[in-house]
Amino acid sequence: MLEKQRAMETESRSVEGTTRGRILFLLKTNGRLSAGQLSGELGITEMAVRRHMYALEREGSISIVSVKQGMGRPVHAYELTRLADERFPKNYNLLALDLLEELAEDPETAGLITRMFEGRQQKLLDRYEPRMTGKSLAEKVTELEAIQNAGGYMAKVEDKDNGQYVLHEYNCPITQVAGKYEQACSCELSLFESLLQTKVERTECLAKGGGRCSYTIGIEHQANGS
C-alpha cells in the first residue's frame, strides 16, 4: 500500500502542474470521466473543461467515447489514449538494470550480456541499413542524425572543413545502462561505422561524465574497403 501511495505521489508531481496535467492525472486514476465530473473535481466550468479536452484530443492524449445510460441519451466521456501513457513515470531503466544484473551475477549467464547488446546492434542495423542505400556519406550522416533524433538522442551534426563530420548527442536515453555496461556504447559505435561505412571515433561520452556524446566521422579511412 505504501509503495502504491508513493507511486501515486510521483505521478501527481509529474503531470499535475497544469490544468491539463491535472485532467490527465484524474483520468489516469479514475478512468473514464465526463465533462461534468471533471468540472466538479477541478472547480472550473464545463465549458473550460471542454476547451482543455479539445486541445488534449488534438494532440492525441484523450479520446471521446459515448457512454450509454439506463435512460436518456448517451453521455460523452473522456478517456486516455495509449499515447497519453507516455506522459506518466516509467522505470524502464531500472527494469533493464535489474535484469542485466541478474545475468551478470551468475557466471554461467554473464557472457550473455555482450551477446544481447550485439543482437540489439544487429537488429538496429537491419532496421536502418536500407535507409542508407545509394546515399553519399553526407546524406548518410544526415539520415543518421534523423534516426538518432527519433530515438531521443537530441543529435546535431557539425560539418567540418576538412571533409569530416561530428555528430553530437546531447541526450542519452539509456545513460544508466550505458554507465554500467560499456557494451552499450561500443555497440553504438560499431553500429555507426556499419551504417556509414566509414571510420567513426568517439571523442566524448555522456555515460563517462562528458557533457555530450560526440563522434568524429571521417572519410579518409573507409570501413570495409568502401
Beta strands, then each sheet from edge to edge (+ up, - down):
strand 1: 33-34
strand 2: 62-67
strand 3: 75-80
strand 4: 155-159
strand 5: 165-169
strand 6: 200-204
strand 7: 213-217
sheet 1: 1+ 3- 2+
sheet 2: 4+ 5- 7+ 6-
end
